Amino acid sequence: MLLERGGDDAADELRQRTREYLSGIKEDFHQLDIVVKAFANIEDVSSTLTRRGKIRDKEKFRKFVADFNSKAAFFDFLHVGSGKERADQKIRGTFPSVDFSPYHGPLNSMCSMLENVKFYLDMPQCKHILLAFCHDGGYAPFLGQLLGGDSNTLERVTLVVGGSVAAAFQPLKLKTTSFPSVSLAPSSTNEPVRDTKKFTIEVSSQQMCKLASVLVKSSGRRMDVPLSVDESLLKSMKTLNLCHWLFLRGECRGCSRNHAHRPLTDPEFDALWLDARQGPCNRAKQSRCDDTKCIYGHGQ
């Protein structure tokens, strides 16, 4: 569970899995900034986690949220508070023709999320939206009204599945994906949280040494190790949809990409690394990257 590893690790994991998913559906994925908006009544969530023994005290979750928010410029875990009547009014004003009486969840969270969905759907610069609330069918009628059955709009939306998908979402016929290693929400039952399946593979020492070779410019900025890759091999590797972390770094904590493949030859390793570099390193964007095994792009 990412809660145990801290908010900064959670932000890194979520960004990595999002980038991997986008690489399979967007040719220009490496040029896209990733914006994350999470909404919750932080006091209620911290109380629930403490009561269920997931954390020792509320301060641990507050620190998780602070670390998550400080990890990346566009990552925000937002406190929505309570105020049911105020949320009722906003929901009614935005969705006047929808009956929301069957929904019994926190209305402020719903209102904040749906307002953001509407905002980004109306923004042409926003290329794709991933939504992680499909466990709750109460959102479906509101989302359906926002999407309006338009095929171009539907193509821009993916549901992130964390368990079962509520039946109310089925008529929307949206794409789905899953990020098994990203789990922030407490279980709705008393069952123990199962460990996420991990994948490991042996990467040759020569390949690991090449990956760990760090070049630094005179300005102090990191730069990429030059790679010579055959174009046809690069295209071939892209079609395999291999997990970058597993086949370049030797371990993956769980993602939706392909893990079933033999260890890579040296040319294949370079080709997959070049493909991974199409996604720019966010640490390098913000300050500098000190990860000696970073697989992403730092520029020349």
N, C-alpha and C positions, 0 to 999 in steps of 0.2 A: 504494500500500500504506500503510495507516494507521500502520504501525510507523515509517515515515519522518517522519510528522507529529507523533508524540508521543502519550503516553497520554491527555493531557487532550483532544486533538482526537478521539481514538478514542472516548472516553467520550461526548463531545458527539454524534458521528456515530451511535453505536449507540443512544443515547437518542432522537435525532430519528427514526431509521428505525423503531424500536420503536413510538414514539408514532404515527407515520403509519400503521403497520399496524393498531394497535389502534383507530384512529379509524374504520376500515372495518368492524369487527366488534363494537365495544362503544359503545353510546350514551353511557355515562358515562365514556369513556376519559379525559376531562380531569380526572376526580376520582381517577384511579388513580396511585399511586406506582409507579415502575419500579424493580425490584430486579434487579441483575445479579450472578450468581455465575459466575466463570470459574475453572477448575481446571487446574493444570499443575504438573509438576516444573520449576520456574523455572530451575534449574541446567541441566537437560537441554535445555530449549528454547533458552536463551541459548547453550549450546555448539553446538547444531545451527545456529542462525542465524549464529553466528560462522564456523563451518566452511563454510557455504554462501555466505559473503560478503555476507549481508544486513545485518550490522552489523559495526562495526570490532572491538568487544570486548564482553564480557559485561555490563559496567557500563551500556551503552546500554539493554539490555533491562530491567535492574533499575530504571533510571530510568523507563522506559516504564510498568512495573507500578506504581511509586510514584505517578507522575502520574495514572494511571488511577484508582487507589484514592482519591486525594485530591480528585478532581474532583466527586464526588457522594456523598452520605451513604450510599446503598444500593448502591454499586458496589464490588465486591470481586473482585480477581484474586488467588486464593489458591494458595499453594505447598503441594503435597501430599506432597513428598518421595518417598522410595522405600519400602522396607519391604514387599516382595511377600508375605511370609508373613502379616503382620498384615492386609493387604488381602484375602488369600485367606479368612481366617477371618471377616472382616466380611461379605464377599460370600456365603459359604456360610450364615452365620447369617441374613441378610436374605432370601436366595432359596434355601431348602433343596432345592426340587424342580427347579431349573434346572441343567443341565450347562454350566458356563462354561469347560470345557477348550478349546473351539475359539477362545476369545478370547485373542489374543496381545499386546494393547496394555498400557499402564501400568495396573495394577489399582488403584492408589491413586487415580488420577484417576477411573476408572470408579466406584469405591466412593463417593467423595465426591459425585460428580454424582448418582448414583442415590439416595443418602441424602437429598439436597436435593430431588430430584423427589418422592420419597415424602412428605417433610415438607410440601411446598407443596400436593401433591394432597390431603392430609388436612386442609388449612387452608381453611375456608370463606371466609375473607377474601381468599384468592388467587383472582382472577377468571380468569386465563389464564396459561399457561406456554408459552414458546418454547424449544425445544431445538435446539442446534446441534451435534449429533453424528451426524447421519444418514449421514455418509460411511462410518461404521464399523458394519458389520452385527453386530458383537459385542455391541452394546448392545440390539439388537432383542428377544431373548428376555426380558431383564430388564425392559425397558420394557413389553412385552406382559403380563407377569405383574402389574406395577404397575397397568396400566390395566384389566385384567380384562374387557375387552370391553364395559364399561358405556358406553352412548351419552352420558350426561351428562359422564362423565369424558373421553371421547374428544373431546368438543366443546370442552373447556378446553385442549387441547394442539395446538400447531402445530410442525412441523419447519421449521427454518431451513436452507434448502439452499444450500450453498456450491459445489456442483459436481454430481456424480452422487449419487443416493440409493441406498444399498445395497439389494439385492433383498430382504433379510430384513425390511425395514421395510414392504414393500408390503402384506402381509396385515393390518397394523394400520389401514390406510385413514385415516391422519391428514391434516389440512390441511397444506399446505406454503406457504412464502413464501421470498423471497430478499432479502438486503441486499447488492447488488453492491458498494457502496462500503465495506463493512465486511469487511476481510480481514486477519486477524491471523496466521493459521497459515502456516508456510512450505510451499511446494509440495513434494509428495511425489516430484516428478521434477526433472530438471535443466532443464526448460523455463523460459524467462524469464516473470516475472509480467506478464500482460497488463494494460494500463491499463483502468480502469473507464470505461465510457461516460459521458460528461458531457453535460448538456443546458443550453443557454442560450437566453434569449429577451430581446427588448428590452422593458423596462418603461418606460413614459413617465416623463419627468422630473417631471411633476406628481405622479404616483403615488409615485415614489421620494422626493420631498420630503415628501409626507404620511407615508410610512412612517418617515422619519428624524426626524419631529417628536417630540421627547421632552418629556414633561410630568413635573414633579417636585413632590411635595407639600412642604409646609413642613417635614415631618419628614425630608425628604431621600429618601423612598421614591419610586420611579418609579410613574407611573399611566398608564393607557391613554388614547390619544386617542379622544374620543367619535366613534362611528360611527352613522349613521342608515341602516338597511338594511331593505328590504322583506322581510317574512317569506317570501313565496312565492319571491322570488329566492334567498334563503338556502337554502331547501329544494332548489331547482333546482341550485344550485352544489354542494351536498353530493352529489347523485347523480352528478356528473361525476367524482368521486374525483380531482380535480386535485392535482398536487404543489404544496404550499404554497410550498416554497422556490423552485421555478422561476418560478411565476407572480406571486409577491410580491417576491422578491429578485432574480430574473433568472438564477439558476444553480442546478443540482442536480448533485451528484456521482454520482447513480445511486440510484434507489429503485424500488419496485414500483408506484408510483402512476402516474396518467395524465399523460403529457407532451405528448400530441398534441392541441393546442388552439391556437386563435389567441390573440393578446394580448388581455387583458381590458379591457373598458370600465371607466370609473371606478366605476359602481355594482357591477359584478361584482367588481372589485378589493376594494372595501369588504366585500362579502359573503364573499369567500374569506378575507379578513383576519379578519373576525369569527369565521368557522369555525375558523381556526387558533388564535385566542385562547382557544378552549375548552380548549386545553392550556396549563396554567400554566407560566410561565417558571421553570425550575429555578434559574437564576442568582439570580433575585429571591428565591426561597425561601431560598437559602443565605446570601446577603449582599445584593448589589445587581447589577442588570443594566446594563452599560455598552455593550451592543451597540446602536448607533443604528438598526440595521435589524432588530431583534428582532421577530419576527412573533407571539410568544406573549403570553399574558395576564399582566398585572401588577396587576390590580385597579383600582378606582376611588378 
